[in-house]
Amino acid sequence: MIVLTVLLALLTVELEDMLHAVISLCGMCITIGALFWLLDAPYVSVFQLLVYAGAVMVLFIATVMLTARKEKP
């Protein structure tokens, strides 16, 4: 689980396509929520999943989709 979290964090930083980076960030937030659940912190886990993986990621995805994207040659 920790390896997947670190891998998704690295993908978030290294990917050039903004939409894929946001999706990686969302996956990282979900795995962090799962880690909190495994550490017997259900309140923090639910907060992580609802606020960060839910609301903030919807705002990021909406922002990326509404901005003009350059076509690759």
MARBA-3410 file (N, C-alpha, C, O; in Angstrom, 1 decimal):
73
0.8,-1.2,0.0,0.0,0.0,0.0,0.9,1.3,0.0,0.6,2.2,-0.7 ~ 1.9,1.2,0.8,2.8,2.4,0.9,3.6,2.6,-0.5,3.8,3.7,-0.9 ~ 3.9,1.5,-1.1,4.6,1.5,-2.4,3.7,2.1,-3.4,4.2,2.9,-4.2 ~ 2.5,1.8,-3.4,1.5,2.3,-4.4,1.3,3.8,-4.1,1.2,4.6,-5.1 ~ 1.3,4.2,-2.9,1.1,5.7,-2.6,2.3,6.5,-3.1,2.2,7.5,-3.7
3.5,6.0,-2.9,4.7,6.6,-3.3,4.8,6.7,-4.9,5.2,7.7,-5.5 ~ 4.4,5.6,-5.5,4.4,5.5,-6.9,3.4,6.5,-7.5,3.7,7.2,-8.5 ~ 2.2,6.6,-7.0,1.2,7.6,-7.4,1.7,9.0,-7.2,1.4,9.9,-8.0 ~ 2.4,9.3,-6.1,2.9,10.6,-5.8,4.0,11.0,-6.8,4.0,12.1,-7.3 ~ 4.9,10.0,-7.2,5.9,10.3,-8.2,5.2,10.5,-9.6,5.7,11.4,-10.3
4.2,9.7,-9.9,3.5,10.0,-11.2,2.8,11.3,-11.2,2.8,12.0,-12.3 ~ 2.3,11.8,-10.1,1.7,13.1,-10.0,2.7,14.2,-10.4,2.3,15.1,-11.1 ~ 3.9,14.1,-9.9,4.9,15.1,-10.2,5.5,15.0,-11.6,5.8,16.0,-12.2 ~ 5.6,13.7,-12.1,6.4,13.5,-13.3,5.5,13.5,-14.6,6.1,13.8,-15.7 ~ 4.2,13.3,-14.5,3.4,13.3,-15.7,3.3,14.6,-16.3,3.1,15.6,-15.6
3.3,14.7,-17.7,3.2,15.9,-18.4,1.8,16.3,-18.6,1.4,17.5,-18.7 ~ 0.9,15.3,-18.8,-0.5,15.6,-19.1,-1.2,15.9,-17.8,-1.1,15.1,-16.8 ~ -1.8,17.1,-17.7,-2.3,17.6,-16.4,-3.5,16.7,-15.9,-3.6,16.5,-14.7 ~ -4.3,16.2,-16.8,-5.4,15.4,-16.4,-4.9,14.1,-15.8,-5.5,13.6,-14.8 ~ -3.9,13.5,-16.4,-3.4,12.3,-15.8,-2.7,12.5,-14.5,-2.8,11.7,-13.6
-2.1,13.7,-14.3,-1.5,14.0,-13.0,-2.6,14.2,-11.9,-2.4,13.8,-10.8 ~ -3.7,14.8,-12.3,-4.8,15.0,-11.3,-5.4,13.6,-11.0,-5.7,13.4,-9.8 ~ -5.5,12.7,-11.9,-6.0,11.4,-11.6,-5.1,10.6,-10.7,-5.5,9.9,-9.8 ~ -3.8,10.8,-10.9,-2.8,10.2,-10.1,-2.9,10.7,-8.7,-2.7,10.0,-7.7 ~ -3.1,12.0,-8.6,-3.2,12.7,-7.3,-4.5,12.2,-6.5,-4.5,12.0,-5.3
-5.6,11.9,-7.3,-6.8,11.4,-6.7,-6.5,10.0,-6.2,-7.0,9.6,-5.1 ~ -5.8,9.2,-7.0,-5.5,7.8,-6.5,-4.6,7.8,-5.3,-4.7,7.0,-4.4 ~ -3.7,8.8,-5.2,-2.8,8.9,-4.0,-3.7,9.3,-2.8,-3.4,8.7,-1.7 ~ -4.6,10.2,-3.0,-5.5,10.5,-1.8,-6.3,9.3,-1.4,-6.6,9.2,-0.2 ~ -6.8,8.5,-2.3,-7.5,7.3,-1.9,-6.7,6.3,-1.2,-7.1,5.7,-0.2
-5.4,6.1,-1.6,-4.5,5.2,-0.9,-4.1,5.7,0.5,-4.0,4.9,1.4 ~ -4.0,7.0,0.6,-3.7,7.6,1.9,-4.9,7.4,2.8,-4.8,7.1,4.0 ~ -6.2,7.5,2.3,-7.3,7.2,3.1,-7.4,5.7,3.5,-7.8,5.4,4.6 ~ -7.0,4.8,2.6,-6.9,3.4,3.0,-5.8,3.2,4.1,-6.0,2.3,5.0 ~ -4.7,3.9,4.0,-3.7,3.7,5.0,-4.2,4.2,6.4,-3.9,3.6,7.4
-4.9,5.3,6.4,-5.5,5.8,7.7,-6.5,4.7,8.2,-6.6,4.5,9.4 ~ -7.3,4.1,7.3,-8.2,3.1,7.8,-7.5,1.9,8.4,-7.9,1.4,9.4 ~ -6.4,1.5,7.8,-5.6,0.4,8.3,-4.9,0.8,9.6,-4.6,-0.1,10.4 ~ -4.7,2.0,9.9,-4.1,2.5,11.2,-5.2,2.7,12.2,-4.9,3.4,13.2 ~ -6.4,2.3,12.0,-7.5,2.4,12.9,-7.9,3.9,13.2,-8.1,4.2,14.4
-7.9,4.7,12.2,-8.3,6.1,12.3,-9.4,6.3,11.3,-9.2,7.0,10.2 ~ -10.6,5.8,11.5,-11.7,5.8,10.5,-12.2,7.3,10.3,-12.6,7.6,9.1 ~ -12.2,8.1,11.3,-12.7,9.5,11.1,-11.8,10.2,10.1,-12.2,10.9,9.2 ~ -10.5,10.1,10.3,-9.5,10.7,9.4,-9.6,10.1,8.0,-9.4,10.8,7.0 ~ -9.8,8.8,7.9,-9.9,8.2,6.6,-11.1,8.7,5.9,-11.0,9.0,4.7
-12.3,8.8,6.5,-13.5,9.2,5.8,-13.3,10.7,5.4,-13.7,11.1,4.4 ~ -12.7,11.5,6.3,-12.4,12.9,6.0,-11.5,13.0,4.8,-11.8,13.8,3.9 ~ -10.5,12.2,4.7,-9.5,12.2,3.6,-10.3,11.8,2.3,-10.1,12.5,1.3 ~ -11.1,10.8,2.4,-11.8,10.4,1.1,-12.8,11.4,0.7,-13.0,11.6,-0.5 ~ -13.6,11.9,1.6,-14.7,12.8,1.2,-14.2,14.2,0.8,-14.6,14.7,-0.3
-13.2,14.7,1.5,-12.8,16.1,1.2,-11.8,16.1,0.1,-11.9,16.8,-0.9 ~ -10.7,15.4,0.3,-9.6,15.5,-0.7,-9.9,14.6,-1.9,-9.8,15.2,-3.0 ~ -10.2,13.3,-1.8,-10.4,12.5,-3.0,-11.7,12.8,-3.6,-11.9,12.5,-4.8 ~ -12.6,13.4,-2.9,-13.9,13.8,-3.5,-14.0,15.2,-4.0,-14.0,15.5,-5.2 ~ -14.1,16.1,-3.1,-14.4,17.5,-3.4,-13.3,18.2,-4.1,-13.5,18.9,-5.1
-12.1,18.1,-3.6,-10.9,18.8,-4.1,-10.6,18.3,-5.5,-10.2,19.1,-6.4 ~ -10.7,17.0,-5.7,-10.3,16.4,-7.0,-11.4,16.8,-8.0,-11.0,17.0,-9.2 ~ -12.6,16.9,-7.7,-13.7,17.3,-8.6,-13.4,18.8,-9.1,-13.5,19.1,-10.3 ~ -12.9,19.6,-8.2,-12.6,21.0,-8.5,-11.3,21.0,-9.5,-11.3,21.7,-10.4 ~ -10.3,20.2,-9.1,-9.1,20.1,-10.0,-9.5,19.6,-11.4,-9.0,20.2,-12.4
-10.3,18.5,-11.5,-10.6,18.0,-12.8,-11.5,19.0,-13.6,-11.3,19.1,-14.8 ~ -12.4,19.7,-12.9,-13.2,20.7,-13.6,-12.3,21.8,-14.1,-12.5,22.3,-15.3 ~ -11.3,22.2,-13.4,-10.4,23.3,-13.8,-9.6,22.8,-15.0,-9.4,23.6,-16.0 ~ -9.1,21.6,-14.9,-8.3,21.1,-16.1,-9.1,21.0,-17.3,-8.7,21.3,-18.4 ~ -10.4,20.5,-17.2,-11.2,20.3,-18.3,-11.7,21.6,-18.9,-12.0,21.6,-20.1
-11.8,22.6,-18.1,-12.3,23.9,-18.7,-11.2,24.8,-19.2,-11.6,25.8,-20.0 ~ -10.0,24.5,-18.9,-8.9,25.3,-19.5,-8.6,24.8,-20.9,-8.8,23.7,-21.2 ~ -8.0,25.7,-21.7,-7.6,25.3,-23.1,-6.3,24.5,-23.0,-5.4,24.9,-22.4 ~ -6.4,23.4,-23.7,-5.2,22.5,-23.8,-4.6,22.6,-25.1,-5.2,22.7,-26.1 ~ -3.2,22.6,-25.1,-2.5,22.6,-26.4,-2.5,21.3,-27.0,-2.3,20.3,-26.3
-2.6,21.3,-28.3,-2.5,20.0,-29.1,-1.1,19.7,-29.3,-0.2,20.5,-29.6 ~ -0.7,18.4,-29.1,0.7,18.0,-29.3,0.9,17.8,-30.8,0.0,17.3,-31.5 ~ 2.1,18.3,-31.3,2.3,18.2,-32.8,2.5,16.8,-33.2,2.8,16.5,-34.4
END
